Amino acid sequence: MHLSQIKILFILILSSFLLSCGNDEVKPKKKDYVVKIGNSFLTKESVSNYAGSKKYSGKYVDEVINDWIEKELLFSVAKEEGITKEGDYKSLIEQSKKELASALYLEKYFENNLKPVTESEVQGYFGLNQEQFRLKDNAYFLNVVRFDNMNDAEEFREEVINSSWIRAVTKFSNKNKILNYDKDFFIYEHQLSPLKLLRSIEALKDEEFSLSVKTNEGDYIVAQLISRLLAGEIPDFELVKNDVENRYYAQKKKELYKKLISELSEKYEIVINKEKVR
């Protein structure tokens, strides 16, 4: 990683740290807080906001609180040691303000100027760039049903053996036993885990179904193989439609960004002192 990338990463981490500390909290009324450290307060409302954010997704409330306490303690001792008065700290703060303002502006700019892509545009992009989507890995087209316990998964599999996949799905859906059902699910071989699931699917023929397998998340799944694609093949558009759309959207975003920078370069005077550039 280049030095400039490391510096930017540090700036963003620092910004996140400062925003998560108690200095931005509204001073609550007496006893209207969850935690108090010095003059910093963590309110119940803030805990809920943090717990609902992406950063703390999946964490329990006590983990959110402990995280805030740790950051506040570190900030307090850093302040006592004079870190917040040092030139490097102030310089990073100013730079982080620019980074955050730029990021917020770009978010707003793209929201106002980046139009949703149409399916015909995406199909056209795929037609012109099919080589980009040539598979570098084997892939599978699956139906995947997920359960929260092994008994339901095994009962489902037994039902499939005695009837059919679609009848089993219908029956267990009506009983609200299915945690999640992904129909016509496209996935690359390297994305399949755990290994036991991959090995089970590798042995299947079209329309056959796998053993019930416990996932890394603790759920149990049974998969039905619809078809498989080998590395080197170019898949049908429908199979990689989401991937194509994401790439096309990213390209449009990149083009719009270049256009913005070009317009801003004309709007604001840029002077480069080449004698000072080494």
Secondary structure, 3 states (H helix, E strand, C coil): CCHHHHHHHHHHHHHHHHHHCHHHCCCCCCCCCCEEECCEEECHHHHHHHHCCCCCCCCCHHHHHHHHHHHHHHHHHHHHCCHHHCHHHHHHHHHHHHHHHHHHHHHHHHHHHCCCCCHHHHHHHHHHCHHHHCCCCCEEEEEEEEECCHHHHHHHHHHHHHCCHHHHHHHHHHCCCCCEEEEEEEEEHHHCCCHHHHHHHHCCCCCCECCCEECCCCCEEEEEEEEEECCCCCCCHHHHHHHHHHHHHHHHHHHHHHHHHHHHHHHCCCCCCHHHCC
